[in-house]
Amino acid sequence: MPMFAVWRPLLIGLAVATLSISGAGAQGVPERAKLCATCHGEDGNSRMPNIPSLAGQPEFFIINQLFLMREGVRKVEAMAAVVKDLKDDDLQALAKHYAALPAKGSGEPIDQALVQRGGELAAMRRCVSCHQSSFAGADQIPRIAKQRVDYLIAALKALRTGRPGSDTLMSAAVAGLSDADLAALAHFAASR
């Protein structure tokens, strides 16, 4: 079954919900957060495969990603209808909301052998120089600790190929790594 066919009902629902609350402005953050919860989790911690958790992400990182999506620089099909009418105040309010929520693990199985290999790779690639020793990120650097493993793997693969709107330093950091290496890094980060 094509991926779009699986996501189509969700995308239609998100578009309808977005239209119904589009006039809410920054005061409507709780309403917009309810819309976001459909995929990203009621508490900002995603339980859906390949959907990132937003809880505990640095505020500036969230604003930046929403801005890039709204402006069409970072193309995420499922987010296009949701972000297209967001005002700058909305971006700020959503970012503040999600940054204040505690990050929790996704409950996905964590492979300890991959965690060990990922730790070695993270040390060699000096991941802590940007993502911090706690992997909580800062400013425009995302929190990768406790992030979904499946999402991290997909994101690392996209960064390796130079995802539009991504930091070129991050693309360089994962250049040349195999899929197995990226999986190891994802398991390591998610276990933090």
FENTA-V989337 format. One record per residue. PHI is phi as a letter, one per 40 degrees, with the letter a starting at -180 (NA if undefined). Layout:
# FENTA-V989337
PHI ; PHI
This chain:
# FENTA-V989337
NA ; c ; d ; c ; c ; c ; c ; d ; c ; c ; c ; c ; c ; c ; c ; c ; c ; c ; c ; c ; b ; c ; c ; c ; g ; c ; c ; c ; d ; d ; c ; c ; c ; c ; c ; c ; c ; d ; b ; c ; g ; d ; b ; g ; b ; c ; b ; c ; d ; g ; b ; c ; c ; b ; d ; g ; c ; d ; d ; c ; c ; c ; d ; c ; c ; c ; c ; c ; c ; d ; c ; g ; c ; b ; c ; b ; d ; c ; c ; d ; c ; c ; c ; d ; b ; c ; c ; d ; c ; c ; d ; c ; c ; c ; c ; c ; d ; c ; c ; c ; c ; c ; c ; b ; c ; c ; g ; c ; c ; b ; c ; c ; c ; c ; c ; c ; c ; c ; c ; c ; c ; c ; c ; c ; c ; f ; d ; c ; c ; b ; c ; g ; c ; c ; g ; c ; g ; a ; f ; c ; c ; c ; c ; b ; c ; g ; c ; c ; c ; c ; c ; d ; c ; c ; c ; c ; c ; c ; c ; c ; c ; g ; d ; d ; g ; c ; c ; c ; c ; c ; c ; c ; c ; b ; d ; g ; c ; c ; d ; c ; c ; c ; c ; c ; c ; c ; c ; c ; c ; c ; c ; c
